[in-house]
Amino acid sequence: MLDDIWEGFPQVRGKKVFVKPNLVVPVTVWEEASCTKVEVIQLVIEKLKEEGCLNIVIGDCGFKDQWELTISSTGYDVLPKKYGIKLIGLMLGENFHKFTLKRSDKYLSLFGAKFSDYVLECDLVINVPKLKVHKMALVTGAIKNMMGTMIQKGNMHPKGNVEILHKRLHDLYYLTKDIVKFNLMDGIVGSEYAEHCGIPKKANVLISSNDMWEMDLIASQVMGIDPKSVPYLKYISSTINIIKWPIIDKEFITPFELPLRWR
């Protein structure tokens, strides 16, 4: 079945590819489900090499003062030597100053944002998010995962404003959709109740898609969430003129406990 998840995989031979996991905090007993499993990233690396990609960069902003502990606790620290790839903390040291403003003319609240030069200098991005609920976004999916390539992520939700966050997730989709060419979500063990210190929940799925909106729509349903109840997905659907929302088979649904805000 692993062959099926690569449907629509982009042409990467001779290209420089940035791989974006959800790599946010050190993995502990109570944070088991917060980060993309290193085994899923290894699948992506091996697929890239099989397709002739020799220049692979993996990175995330994470918490810059916890970067070393995050990569060691998740097993990511062995990847550079094992595969000959680069692993970069996007806000670590001098990298903190290597961000460039990118603008969009299709926005609701965020006309532009600063993205890491390490991302912008690549030919394309393979987005590898984690299946999680979120106390403000409701769904931590492919679109929100790209916040980890931005600096000053707090600008996405000033003063904890949920409405602004959802409008800006719509904007983030359009700011990054031209460079994100493939998405593979780690839904083997997801996180219910919260995105950090949540409750690990086995969903036993891998989800792939060329489009971040489609992936988040599917991920929502896997967690038992009506995607039409997720504001940023509704904002995007109105701008891409979706008439019929795809529906997944019930056998793939594993209801997740939602955060307090969304019950």
C-alpha positions in Angstrom: 0.0 0.0 0.0 3.0 2.3 0.4 3.0 2.7 -3.4 -0.4 4.3 -3.2 0.7 7.2 -1.0 3.2 8.5 -3.6 0.5 9.2 -6.2 1.2 12.6 -7.6 4.7 12.8 -6.2 6.6 15.6 -8.0 9.6 15.3 -10.3 12.6 16.0 -8.1 15.6 14.8 -10.1 18.3 17.4 -10.1 16.2 19.7 -7.8 16.8 21.1 -4.3 14.0 19.9 -2.0 13.0 21.3 1.4 11.3 18.7 3.7 9.1 20.3 6.4 8.2 18.0 9.4 6.2 19.1 12.4 9.2 19.2 14.7 8.2 21.6 17.5 9.2 20.3 21.0 11.3 17.6 22.6 9.6 14.2 22.7 8.7 13.1 26.2 6.3 10.5 27.6 3.5 13.2 27.5 4.6 14.7 24.2 4.8 11.4 22.2 2.4 12.6 19.5 3.5 16.2 19.0 6.2 15.6 16.3 6.3 13.9 12.9 7.8 10.4 13.5 11.3 10.1 12.2 10.4 6.9 10.4 7.9 8.8 8.2 10.6 11.4 7.4 12.9 8.5 6.4 10.3 7.2 4.0 10.3 10.7 2.4 14.1 10.9 2.2 14.3 7.4 0.7 11.6 8.3 -1.9 13.4 11.5 -2.8 16.7 9.6 -3.3 15.0 6.9 -5.3 13.6 9.6 -7.6 17.1 11.1 -8.1 17.1 14.0 -5.6 20.6 14.5 -4.2 20.1 17.9 -2.4 17.7 17.5 0.5 17.2 20.0 3.4 15.1 19.3 6.4 14.1 22.0 8.8 11.7 23.7 11.2 11.6 26.7 13.4 10.5 24.9 16.6 11.6 26.4 19.8 15.0 27.7 19.2 16.3 27.2 22.7 15.2 23.5 22.6 16.3 22.6 19.1 19.1 20.3 20.0 17.0 18.4 22.5 14.1 18.2 20.0 16.2 16.6 17.3 18.0 14.2 19.6 14.8 13.1 21.4 13.0 12.4 18.1 15.9 10.6 16.5 16.3 13.3 13.7 19.9 13.9 14.7 21.1 10.8 13.0 19.6 11.7 9.6 22.4 14.0 8.3 25.1 11.3 8.6 22.9 8.4 7.6 21.5 10.0 4.4 23.9 12.9 3.6 21.2 15.6 4.1 21.1 18.9 5.8 19.1 19.4 9.1 18.5 23.0 10.0 17.0 24.9 12.9 15.5 27.8 11.0 15.7 30.2 13.9 19.0 28.9 15.4 21.9 31.3 15.6 22.5 33.3 12.5 19.6 31.6 10.7 17.3 33.9 12.8 18.2 36.7 10.4 17.7 34.7 7.2 14.1 35.4 6.4 12.6 37.2 3.4 9.2 38.8 3.0 6.8 37.1 0.6 3.5 38.8 -0.4 0.2 37.6 -1.8 -2.5 39.5 -3.5 -5.1 37.0 -2.4 -5.5 37.6 1.3 -8.1 38.2 4.0 -5.8 39.5 6.8 -2.2 38.8 6.1 -0.8 40.5 2.9 2.6 39.0 3.5 5.0 37.1 5.8 8.7 36.4 6.2 9.7 32.9 5.3 13.1 31.2 5.8 15.6 31.7 3.0 16.4 28.0 3.3 12.9 27.3 2.2 12.6 29.9 -0.5 16.0 28.9 -2.0 14.7 25.4 -2.7 12.8 24.3 -5.8 9.9 22.8 -3.9 8.7 21.8 -0.5 7.5 18.3 0.7 5.3 19.0 3.7 5.1 16.3 6.3 2.7 17.4 9.1 1.3 15.5 12.1 -2.3 14.6 12.7 -3.4 16.7 15.7 -6.2 18.8 16.9 -5.5 22.4 17.9 -7.0 24.6 20.6 -7.3 27.6 18.2 -7.2 26.2 14.7 -9.1 23.1 15.6 -7.0 21.1 13.1 -3.2 21.1 13.0 -2.7 20.1 9.4 -0.6 20.7 6.3 -1.4 24.4 6.1 -0.7 25.2 9.8 2.5 23.1 9.5 3.9 25.7 7.1 3.8 28.3 10.0 7.1 26.6 11.0 8.8 28.2 8.0 7.8 31.7 9.2 9.4 34.0 11.7 7.3 35.7 14.3 4.6 33.1 14.1 2.7 34.9 16.9 1.6 37.4 14.2 -0.7 34.7 12.9 -2.9 35.1 16.0 -2.3 38.5 17.6 -3.6 38.6 21.2 -4.8 35.0 20.8 -7.5 36.1 18.3 -9.0 32.9 16.8 -10.9 34.7 14.0 -7.7 36.4 12.8 -5.8 33.1 12.9 -8.3 31.4 10.6 -8.3 34.2 8.1 -4.5 34.2 8.2 -4.4 30.4 7.7 -6.3 31.1 4.5 -3.7 33.6 3.6 -0.8 31.2 4.5 -2.3 28.7 2.1 -2.0 31.1 -0.8 1.4 32.3 0.3 2.9 28.8 0.2 0.8 26.7 -2.2 3.1 27.5 -5.2 6.1 25.9 -3.4 4.4 23.0 -1.5 4.2 20.3 -4.2 3.4 17.3 -2.0 2.1 16.5 1.4 2.4 13.4 3.5 0.7 13.4 6.9 1.9 11.2 9.8 -1.4 10.0 11.2 -0.1 6.7 12.7 -0.4 8.1 16.3 -2.1 11.5 16.4 -2.7 13.9 19.3 -6.2 14.5 20.6 -7.4 17.1 23.1 -4.4 19.4 22.4 -1.6 20.0 20.0 1.0 20.0 22.8 0.8 17.7 25.8 -2.2 16.1 24.2 -3.4 12.5 24.4 -1.7 10.1 22.0 -4.4 8.5 19.8 -3.8 5.7 17.3 -5.4 6.5 13.9 -3.0 4.2 11.9 -3.1 6.2 8.7 -0.8 8.0 6.3 -2.5 10.7 4.2 -1.0 12.1 1.0 -2.1 14.9 -1.3 -0.7 17.5 -3.7 -3.0 20.1 -2.1 -2.8 21.3 1.5 -6.5 22.2 1.7 -7.5 18.8 0.5 -5.2 17.2 3.0 -6.6 19.2 5.9 -10.1 18.4 4.8 -9.3 14.6 4.8 -7.4 14.9 8.1 -10.4 16.6 9.8 -12.7 13.7 8.8 -10.2 11.1 10.0 -10.4 12.8 13.5 -14.2 12.8 13.3 -14.4 16.6 12.7 -16.8 18.0 10.1 -14.4 20.0 7.9 -17.2 22.6 7.3 -16.9 23.5 11.0 -13.2 24.4 10.5 -13.3 28.2 9.7 -10.1 28.4 7.7 -11.1 25.4 5.5 -14.4 27.2 4.8 -12.6 30.5 3.9 -10.4 28.6 1.4 -13.3 26.7 -0.1 -15.0 29.9 -0.9 -12.0 31.2 -2.9 -11.3 28.0 -4.8 -15.0 27.5 -5.7 -15.5 24.0 -4.2 -19.0 22.8 -4.8 -18.7 19.3 -3.4 -16.5 18.5 -0.4 -14.8 15.0 -0.6 -16.0 12.5 2.0 -13.9 9.7 3.3 -15.0 6.1 4.1 -16.2 5.6 7.6 -13.6 2.8 8.2 -10.8 5.5 8.3 -12.5 7.6 11.0 -11.1 7.6 14.5 -12.9 10.3 16.6 -10.5 12.5 18.5 -11.3 14.3 21.7 -11.5 18.0 20.9 -10.1 20.9 22.9 -12.4 22.7 25.3 -12.9 25.6 23.0 -14.4 23.4 20.3 -16.7 21.1 22.3 
